[in-house]
Amino acid sequence: MPGKRIVVALGGNALGDTPEEQQKLVKNTAKVIVDLINAGNQVLVAHGNGPQVGMINLAMEIASKSENSIPEMPFPECVAMSQGYIGYHLQNAIREELLKRKIYMPVATIVTQVLVDKNDPAFSNPTKPIGAFYTEVEAKKLVLEKGYQMKEDSGRGWRRVVPSPKPLDVIEKETVQALLEKKQVVIAVGGGGIPVIAEGNSLIGVSAVIDKDYASEKLAELIDAQYLIILTAVEKVCINFGEPDEEKLDYISVEKAERYIKEGHFAPGSMLPKVEVAVKFVKSRQGRKALITSLEKAADGIAGNTGTLIVDEVISTGKNKANFS
């Protein structure tokens, strides 16, 4: 698939939970990205920030209680910080891998703002967990002291939850487009982007987290990408997951994917948003394709040998490669 414009959305397993772990993991992540570049493609990298933004937010909270009276940092600024430090690690790892292969190409991270609707229903129903786990007693204290909304998270403890509105636009899309056209590697919409609402000429940050898969898809549409690759923790999308009749999917049409969504095969907050955004991207323009696979199997997935490919309609049988090339 030479010369295509590709958006790669990295899952948390590509980044790790600490700065030290992240610096190690991004070296492997960079190899996958540079494989695509080496094949002649324009590549934009997007990523999540769940552990990182929670860590920053918690650190700022603790610092604000210290005797030095450091001011508490608003959540949008924490998202911006996470974009900077994750981008810093990613762009250095990608640059190093490019130079190893004697490819001379600039890499840049764009601090990216994503427009959301202030009337999005998500603001009245926060669901996105961020930050550390707490006991029920600690969680109730945070509700009283900070006004946080807290929810129990799969038996692991209580976590703060914030709204997860849908992205409407990416403010820096023209900058991203210009850099791609100049044959540069771009890292953007980190952590789903900094959520902002428009008030006249001003952009106002809001305490929310945009799902990175939705933000990646929105930017992929805006920059006219042909491919969206969602890298996650599993090699293939499954139906009847965990059941005796579990089936791993090699490729599916949009029509079949939508049927599987209606039948409830994909878990909310896990595989469901990935399949939804893959479908949305493929439907947005004829000829667009989406691939969902694991970071470890990314090279095989890109070659058409594994992963789950979502296309307009399945026009051949047998191998992904016939459709993804």
Protein Blocks (a to p, Z undefined) as FASTA:
>chain_A
ZZiacdddddfklnojbfklmmmmmmmmmmmmmmmmmnopacdddddfklmmmmmmmmmm
mmmmmmnopacddfklmmmmmmmmmmmmmmmmmmmmmmmnopacddddddddddddfklm
klmmcfbdghjdddfklmmmmmmmnopacddeehiaccddddddddfbdfklmmmmmmmm
nopacdehehhiaadddehjbccdddddddfklmmmmmmmmnopabdcdddfbfbdcehe
hiaklccdfbdcfklmmmmmmnopacghilmmmmmmmmmmmmmpghiacddddfklmmmm
mnopgcjdddfbdcbghifklmmZZ
